Amino acid sequence: MANTAQARKRARQATAARAHNASLRSRFRTAIKAVRSAVAAGDQDAARALFNASQKTIDSIADKNIVHKNTAARYKSRLSAAIKGMSAA
């Protein structure tokens, strides 16, 4: 346990930040799952609409360094490729 007032305050702040970051990470994963489920259902129009909406969420979470920018770009690229692959199939 923290012994100084400064360390106690940092422990409190770290707990709050961890909870906030966890909720953002959850929103990130939920946005990805929504697009993937639309792709799995075969609904290309819904998948495109969800993808466009989720891009903003993914980018904002990457800007806050909750996930790395390259990780966000990779997810967006793979989701986009999955949607484009639906029309070919």
N, C-alpha and C positions, 0 to 999 in steps of 0.2 A: 504494500500500500504506500501511497505517496506520503512523504513526511513533511514537506514544506507546503505553504499556501500556494506557491506557484505551481508545484507539481500536482496538487489537488485540483487546481483550476484547469490545468492542461488535461488531466484525466477526464474531467467533466466535459471539456470541449471535444476531446477525442471520441467520447461515447456519443455525443450528439452528432458529430460529423460522420461517424461510422453508420449511424442509423439513417441519416439523410442520404449518404452514398448508397446504402443498401436499397433504399426505395427507388433511387434513380436507376440502379443496375437492374432492378426488377422491371421497371418500366421499359428499359432497353430490351430485355429478354421477351417481354410480353409483345412488344411491337414486332419483333422478329417472328415470334410464334404465330401471330395473327396472319402475317403474309404467307408463312409456310402452310398454314392450314387452308388458306384460300387456294394456294397452288395445288395442294393435295386433293382438294375438292374438285379441281378442274375448272374453277370459275375465274377466267382470265380478267374479266372486267373488274371484279371485286378485288382480285390480287393486285391489279394496277392501282386501284384507288387506295387500298391499304398501304401499298408500297410508297406511294406519293405522300401519304400522311405520316408514315413511319420514318421517312427520310429526315424530316425535321427533328423528330425525337432522337434519332440515332446521332445526328450531327450535333445537337445541343449537348448531349451527354458526352460526346467525344470532346467538345470544346471545354467541358468542365474537368477533363482528364479522369473521368470515371472509368472509361475504357480508352485505350490508345487510338489515335486518329487512324492508324493503318488497320487496326482491328475493325473499326467502324466502316472503313472503306471496303475491307474484304467482305464483310457481311452484306453491305449494300450491293457490291458487285455480284455476289453469289445469288442474292435474292433476285436481282435484275436478270441474271442469266436464266434462273429457273422460270421466271415469267416469260421471257423470250422463247424458252424451250417449249413452252406449252403450245404455242402457235404452230411449231414445227411438228409436234406429235399428233 
